[in-house]
Amino acid sequence: MTRTFTILVADGDLARRQEDIRAHFGEARPLWVFRFAPTAREARALLEEITPDAVVLDLALPPGGSEGLDLLQEVRRRLSATPVILVCRAGEARLLRDALPIEHAGEAFGPPEIPPDGILFKEDLLAEDALPTLHALLAEGLHRWGRVANDTGILVTHGTDTMAWGFAYLRYALRGLKSNVAMTGSQIPLGGYFTESDALGNLRTAVYLLNRLRPSRLFAVFNNGRSVFSGRLTKFRKWDADAFEGRVIASAESGEVRPLRKDWVYIPYPGQRLSHLHLIRTGGTIESERDEHDPGGLKPTGDFVWKYLTETLGDSFEKASKHDLFALDSSNMSYEEWAGVAKAIEAIGAAQADTRFDPTVKPVFCNPLFTTQDYRAQFAACGAGAIVAGYGGGNANVAKDSPHSILPALRECVAAGTFVAVTSQVPLEPYDAEYETGLALLEAGGVPCGDLPLADAQVKLSYLLGHADTLTQTAAELGLDRQCLLASAFLAGVTMRRKTSLSAFRDAGGRTIPLSVLPYDPFATRSFGQALRTVAAALSRP
């Protein structure tokens, strides 16, 4: 879809350079349309005629010399999501100070005041080589405020039983995302037109965000389309439509999708349509039906989503393509199928797929009837990593001399070189070792999972250990302890219930190497090598 972007230039000096500006941007940005206003009066007249996508504003506009300040407030009131580049002379510090947003905007301003997307001094802007700087500021501002066009969107349908694992897999497998990718499904099969399926709300919200969300993101939509998740996905209900909890980044409770994070912005154009929507079908409840000739259970053999998209939501895109990877109940899916989804997205050209995961990372479940020998058997089934799913806040039987204690098996596993993380079987709220029975697991060498649910913890550790050679090589090159580097990588972006949790983790195991934890997860956005270097740099800081 081709869209032009109108840029209002309210600046007398730049208005006299119209030919130069149009010549510079005509070739590099042919879709940018410039409208020039040398005075505040002419700028206001243009604002009645057009709705600009960006504004370049001289703070000292004639006739009064400070008319630009009044015009700036007007732009902020009427166009609160529009990038503004401020222009002033080096000696006009007072104007610049008055133009910057105050900490608490007055009620008369309506929407909160926003900072400018760039400041240029007139002396620099009028130089012959200054237009590239203006170009860069405008491009950055337009992208920041969603003043772009989404051309391609990818919708992945998935069953609910293993959706948490599949979503976590794509979070780490997809690199350099160029298009929005949405994963959704339903608790009730979509079926025909007269359906009460929660798929309707899920698909509507997913397609809406594929059109409008910027920059490109991976997200999941569920709960009748009311909840949009960026991670930490957990299924906690078996049959109800509100089946998932997680890290919510947008809500559609009122029928209008509202972002809950400042770095997730929406394209504001009401006519935004995708040039190309790609549907990747994997099966699941959303496509399930009963065979009238077979009295068995539901099977994912339908083709309902494609029909609903093309016949009901067709106004949201110009062209659609269907990619039928397989038709499986998600209970029958594992890493091989999720790798296929990642590679299909790569083939579309929307990302690069990194499918190096260690599938031997497995959970070890605590149970009051398990014996120490039972735990040894569970740990023996694990490879380089294990996730202990304890009780409550991450507890387990650690009683001395008890035949049901997990501690002997856990210590043996850690001593053999296995990385063991500790979480809880309880699906909601972050893990926290507050009890002696939880701290004992950390003292034995376990690493806390914080707010990572079981599926996220397993998939993330699997991704990290899938790059074991890079991990070992980087640790050796930088003179770092490999297990400490791995722990720091695993904990990057993890939130603890209490601030003292990480201190307890350090102290519990008698760890002599300081553990630095990044507040964000670089492995979800960067290549493995780049992300690991970022973690190592934090770990090396005093």
SULSUL-V850494 format. One record per residue. RES is the residue in one small letter. PHI is phi in whole degrees, 0 to 359 (999 if undefined). NEAR is the number of other C-alpha atoms within 8 Angstrom. Layout:
res:RES phi:PHI near:NEAR
res:RES phi:PHI near:NEAR
This chain:
res:m phi:999 near:8
res:t phi:263 near:4
res:r phi:225 near:6
res:t phi:265 near:7
res:f phi:236 near:10
res:t phi:269 near:12
res:i phi:241 near:13
res:l phi:272 near:14
res:v phi:251 near:13
res:a phi:261 near:16
res:d phi:197 near:14
res:g phi:296 near:10
res:d phi:293 near:8
res:l phi:289 near:11
res:a phi:298 near:12
res:r phi:283 near:6
res:r phi:251 near:8
res:q phi:304 near:9
res:e phi:297 near:6
res:d phi:298 near:7
res:i phi:294 near:9
res:r phi:293 near:9
res:a phi:292 near:8
res:h phi:293 near:9
res:f phi:273 near:11
res:g phi:301 near:9
res:e phi:274 near:7
res:a phi:283 near:6
res:r phi:226 near:7
res:p phi:295 near:8
res:l phi:269 near:7
res:w phi:272 near:11
res:v phi:250 near:9
res:f phi:262 near:9
res:r phi:239 near:8
res:f phi:249 near:12
res:a phi:222 near:14
res:p phi:283 near:14
res:t phi:229 near:12
res:a phi:295 near:14
res:r phi:297 near:6
res:e phi:291 near:9
res:a phi:295 near:13
res:r phi:295 near:9
res:a phi:296 near:8
res:l phi:293 near:9
res:l phi:294 near:9
res:e phi:285 near:7
res:e phi:265 near:6
res:i phi:231 near:6
res:t phi:244 near:7
res:p phi:292 near:11
res:d phi:271 near:12
res:a phi:202 near:14
res:v phi:228 near:13
res:v phi:253 near:13
res:l phi:233 near:13
res:d phi:279 near:11
res:l phi:291 near:16
res:a phi:248 near:12
res:l phi:295 near:16
res:p phi:286 near:10
res:p phi:271 near:7
res:g phi:267 near:7
res:g phi:90 near:9
res:s phi:236 near:11
res:e phi:298 near:13
res:g phi:297 near:13
res:l phi:296 near:12
res:d phi:295 near:8
res:l phi:294 near:10
res:l phi:299 near:11
res:q phi:298 near:9
res:e phi:295 near:8
res:v phi:296 near:9
res:r phi:294 near:12
res:r phi:291 near:10
res:r phi:274 near:6
res:l phi:228 near:7
res:s phi:293 near:10
res:a phi:249 near:5
res:t phi:248 near:12
res:p phi:295 near:14
res:v phi:232 near:12
res:i phi:255 near:15
res:l phi:270 near:13
res:v phi:234 near:12
res:c phi:205 near:14
res:r phi:278 near:8
res:a phi:300 near:8
res:g phi:272 near:4
res:e phi:259 near:8
res:a phi:297 near:7
res:r phi:295 near:6
res:l phi:299 near:12
res:l phi:295 near:10
res:r phi:299 near:7
res:d phi:290 near:8
res:a phi:277 near:9
res:l phi:287 near:8
res:p phi:294 near:9
res:i phi:276 near:6
res:e phi:294 near:4
res:h phi:234 near:5
res:a phi:289 near:9
res:g phi:290 near:6
res:e phi:298 near:5
res:a phi:292 near:4
res:f phi:278 near:10
res:g phi:72 near:7
res:p phi:293 near:7
res:p phi:304 near:7
res:e phi:293 near:10
res:i phi:244 near:7
res:p phi:288 near:6
res:p phi:291 near:10
res:d phi:272 near:12
res:g phi:174 near:8
res:i phi:231 near:9
res:l phi:235 near:11
res:f phi:276 near:10
res:k phi:303 near:10
res:e phi:300 near:8
res:d phi:284 near:8
res:l phi:292 near:10
res:l phi:276 near:9
res:a phi:291 near:7
res:e phi:296 near:5
res:d phi:259 near:5
res:a phi:271 near:10
res:l phi:298 near:10
res:p phi:301 near:7
res:t phi:294 near:7
res:l phi:298 near:10
res:h phi:303 near:9
res:a phi:296 near:8
res:l phi:294 near:11
res:l phi:295 near:12
res:a phi:298 near:8
res:e phi:295 near:9
res:g phi:294 near:12
res:l phi:298 near:14
res:h phi:290 near:11
res:r phi:298 near:11
res:w phi:258 near:12
res:g phi:73 near:14
res:r phi:272 near:11
res:v phi:218 near:7
res:a phi:237 near:9
res:n phi:281 near:13
res:d phi:268 near:10
res:t phi:233 near:11
res:g phi:224 near:14
res:i phi:236 near:14
res:l phi:246 near:15
res:v phi:252 near:12
res:t phi:267 near:14
res:h phi:209 near:15
res:g phi:291 near:16
res:t phi:274 near:13
res:d phi:296 near:8
res:t phi:242 near:10
res:m phi:300 near:10
res:a phi:300 near:14
res:w phi:290 near:10
res:g phi:298 near:10
res:f phi:294 near:12
res:a phi:297 near:15
res:y phi:301 near:12
res:l phi:295 near:10
res:r phi:301 near:10
res:y phi:263 near:13
res:a phi:279 near:12
res:l phi:269 near:12
res:r phi:234 near:12
res:g phi:62 near:9
res:l phi:299 near:11
res:k phi:253 near:8
res:s phi:220 near:13
res:n phi:296 near:15
res:v phi:234 near:13
res:a phi:246 near:13
res:m phi:245 near:14
res:t phi:206 near:14
res:g phi:192 near:15
res:s phi:199 near:16
res:q phi:270 near:14
res:i phi:242 near:11
res:p phi:306 near:12
res:l phi:292 near:16
res:g phi:63 near:12
res:g phi:271 near:6
res:y phi:290 near:4
res:f phi:267 near:4
res:t phi:228 near:7
res:e phi:256 near:6
res:s phi:292 near:11
res:d phi:291 near:14
res:a phi:299 near:15
res:l phi:300 near:10
res:g phi:293 near:10
res:n phi:297 near:17
res:l phi:290 near:11
res:r phi:298 near:10
res:t phi:295 near:13
res:a phi:299 near:15
res:v phi:292 near:10
res:y phi:302 near:9
res:l phi:287 near:8
res:l phi:301 near:15
res:n phi:287 near:13
res:r phi:248 near:12
res:l phi:285 near:14
res:r phi:222 near:12
res:p phi:289 near:10
res:s phi:301 near:10
res:r phi:222 near:10
res:l phi:257 near:10
res:f phi:211 near:12
res:a phi:240 near:13
res:v phi:237 near:17
res:f phi:203 near:16
res:n phi:60 near:12
res:n phi:63 near:12
res:g phi:80 near:17
res:r phi:273 near:15
res:s phi:237 near:14
res:v phi:241 near:13
res:f phi:246 near:14
res:s phi:258 near:11
res:g phi:173 near:12
res:r phi:55 near:14
res:l phi:286 near:14
res:t phi:218 near:12
res:k phi:274 near:12
res:f phi:234 near:9
res:r phi:232 near:8
res:k phi:279 near:6
res:w phi:236 near:6
res:d phi:294 near:7
res:a phi:296 near:11
res:d phi:275 near:8
res:a phi:264 near:13
res:f phi:240 near:11
res:e phi:240 near:11
res:g phi:168 near:10
res:r phi:276 near:9
res:v phi:276 near:12
res:i phi:243 near:11
res:a phi:202 near:12
res:s phi:228 near:13
res:a phi:235 near:12
res:e phi:300 near:8
res:s phi:267 near:5
res:g phi:90 near:6
res:e phi:242 near:7
res:v phi:285 near:11
res:r phi:239 near:7
res:p phi:287 near:10
res:l phi:249 near:9
res:r phi:233 near:7
res:k phi:292 near:6
res:d phi:273 near:4
res:w phi:252 near:10
res:v phi:247 near:12
res:y phi:245 near:9
res:i phi:295 near:14
res:p phi:275 near:7
res:y phi:282 near:5
res:p phi:296 near:4
res:g phi:265 near:4
res:q phi:300 near:11
res:r phi:225 near:12
res:l phi:291 near:16
res:s phi:289 near:11
res:h phi:212 near:12
res:l phi:256 near:14
res:h phi:253 near:12
res:l phi:257 near:13
res:i phi:256 near:14
res:r phi:261 near:13
res:t phi:238 near:13
res:g phi:108 near:17
res:g phi:88 near:16
res:t phi:302 near:17
res:i phi:302 near:19
res:e phi:251 near:16
res:s phi:276 near:15
res:e phi:205 near:11
res:r phi:259 near:10
res:d phi:278 near:9
res:e phi:296 near:5
res:h phi:264 near:4
res:d phi:230 near:6
res:p phi:285 near:7
res:g phi:288 near:6
res:g phi:281 near:5
res:l phi:297 near:9
res:k phi:228 near:12
res:p phi:279 near:14
res:t phi:250 near:9
res:g phi:277 near:8
res:d phi:224 near:7
res:f phi:279 near:11
res:v phi:295 near:9
res:w phi:301 near:9
res:k phi:295 near:9
res:y phi:294 near:9
res:l phi:298 near:9
res:t phi:284 near:9
res:e phi:262 near:7
res:t phi:247 near:8
res:l phi:254 near:9
res:g phi:297 near:9
res:d phi:288 near:7
res:s phi:272 near:11
res:f phi:206 near:11
res:e phi:268 near:12
res:k phi:215 near:8
res:a phi:225 near:10
res:s phi:232 near:8
res:k phi:249 near:9
res:h phi:242 near:8
res:d phi:271 near:8
res:l phi:285 near:9
res:f phi:190 near:7
res:a phi:237 near:11
res:l phi:234 near:12
res:d phi:295 near:12
res:s phi:295 near:13
res:s phi:297 near:8
res:n phi:263 near:6
res:m phi:253 near:11
res:s phi:210 near:7
res:y phi:302 near:8
res:e phi:298 near:7
res:e phi:289 near:8
res:w phi:292 near:12
res:a phi:297 near:10
res:g phi:297 near:9
res:v phi:295 near:10
res:a phi:299 near:14
res:k phi:289 near:10
res:a phi:294 near:9
res:i phi:294 near:13
res:e phi:297 near:11
res:a phi:295 near:7
res:i phi:291 near:6
res:g phi:98 near:8
res:a phi:267 near:11
res:a phi:188 near:12
res:q phi:258 near:13
res:a phi:256 near:11
res:d phi:251 near:9
res:t phi:253 near:7
res:r phi:273 near:7
res:f phi:237 near:11
res:d phi:266 near:10
res:p phi:284 near:7
res:t phi:271 near:10
res:v phi:284 near:14
res:k phi:226 near:12
res:p phi:279 near:10
res:v phi:240 near:11
res:f phi:268 near:8
res:c phi:276 near:10
res:n phi:207 near:5
res:p phi:301 near:6
res:l phi:266 near:5
res:f phi:289 near:10
res:t phi:258 near:10
res:t phi:303 near:13
res:q phi:293 near:8
res:d phi:299 near:8
res:y phi:294 near:13
res:r phi:300 near:10
res:a phi:294 near:8
res:q phi:294 near:9
res:f phi:297 near:12
res:a phi:295 near:7
res:a phi:282 near:8
res:c phi:273 near:12
res:g phi:261 near:10
res:a phi:279 near:10
res:g phi:214 near:15
res:a phi:215 near:16
res:i phi:242 near:15
res:v phi:278 near:13
res:a phi:260 near:14
res:g phi:274 near:14
res:y phi:269 near:11
res:g phi:41 near:8
res:g phi:278 near:14
res:g phi:107 near:15
res:n phi:254 near:13
res:a phi:200 near:12
res:n phi:288 near:10
res:v phi:235 near:12
res:a phi:298 near:6
res:k phi:298 near:5
res:d phi:68 near:5
res:s phi:282 near:7
res:p phi:289 near:6
res:h phi:253 near:11
res:s phi:286 near:14
res:i phi:273 near:12
res:l phi:301 near:12
res:p phi:302 near:8
res:a phi:292 near:12
res:l phi:294 near:14
res:r phi:298 near:10
res:e phi:297 near:8
res:c phi:295 near:11
res:v phi:296 near:13
res:a phi:297 near:7
res:a phi:279 near:6
res:g phi:100 near:7
res:t phi:281 near:11
res:f phi:276 near:10
res:v phi:244 near:13
res:a phi:254 near:13
res:v phi:237 near:15
res:t phi:221 near:17
res:s phi:232 near:15
res:q phi:287 near:11
res:v phi:291 near:7
res:p phi:286 near:10
res:l phi:251 near:8
res:e phi:75 near:5
res:p phi:288 near:12
res:y phi:292 near:15
res:d phi:202 near:12
res:a phi:277 near:12
res:e phi:264 near:7
res:y phi:258 near:7
res:e phi:303 near:7
res:t phi:289 near:10
res:g phi:265 near:13
res:l phi:298 near:13
res:a phi:298 near:11
res:l phi:292 near:15
res:l phi:288 near:14
res:e phi:298 near:11
res:a phi:277 near:11
res:g phi:116 near:11
res:g phi:288 near:12
res:v phi:246 near:10
res:p phi:288 near:12
res:c phi:265 near:13
res:g phi:57 near:12
res:d phi:270 near:12
res:l phi:286 near:13
res:p phi:294 near:14
res:l phi:305 near:12
res:a phi:297 near:11
res:d phi:298 near:13
res:a phi:297 near:12
res:q phi:295 near:13
res:v phi:291 near:12
res:k phi:296 near:12
res:l phi:297 near:11
res:s phi:298 near:14
res:y phi:293 near:12
res:l phi:298 near:14
res:l phi:285 near:12
res:g phi:292 near:9
res:h phi:245 near:11
res:a phi:301 near:8
res:d phi:295 near:6
res:t phi:295 near:8
res:l phi:298 near:14
res:t phi:295 near:9
res:q phi:295 near:8
res:t phi:294 near:10
res:a phi:299 near:12
res:a phi:293 near:10
res:e phi:297 near:7
res:l phi:263 near:7
res:g phi:68 near:6
res:l phi:253 near:9
res:d phi:289 near:8
res:r phi:298 near:10
res:q phi:293 near:7
res:c phi:291 near:10
res:l phi:296 near:14
res:l phi:296 near:10
res:a phi:296 near:9
res:s phi:296 near:14
res:a phi:294 near:11
res:f phi:296 near:9
res:l phi:274 near:10
res:a phi:300 near:13
res:g phi:83 near:10
res:v phi:274 near:12
res:t phi:255 near:8
res:m phi:261 near:12
res:r phi:293 near:10
res:r phi:234 near:6
res:k phi:297 near:7
res:t phi:278 near:6
res:s phi:296 near:11
res:l phi:293 near:8
res:s phi:297 near:8
res:a phi:297 near:9
res:f phi:296 near:13
res:r phi:299 near:11
res:d phi:289 near:8
res:a phi:298 near:11
res:g phi:266 near:10
res:g phi:62 near:7
res:r phi:285 near:8
res:t phi:271 near:4
res:i phi:271 near:5
res:p phi:297 near:7
res:l phi:254 near:8
res:s phi:259 near:7
res:v phi:243 near:12
res:l phi:287 near:11
res:p phi:283 near:8
res:y phi:228 near:7
res:d phi:255 near:10
res:p phi:291 near:11
res:f phi:288 near:10
res:a phi:274 near:7
res:t phi:230 near:9
res:r phi:238 near:10
res:s phi:296 near:8
res:f phi:301 near:8
res:g phi:298 near:7
res:q phi:296 near:8
res:a phi:296 near:11
res:l phi:294 near:13
res:r phi:296 near:9
res:t phi:296 near:9
res:v phi:296 near:14
res:a phi:297 near:10
res:a phi:296 near:8
res:a phi:293 near:10
res:l phi:292 near:12
res:s phi:276 near:6
res:r phi:291 near:5
res:p phi:291 near:2
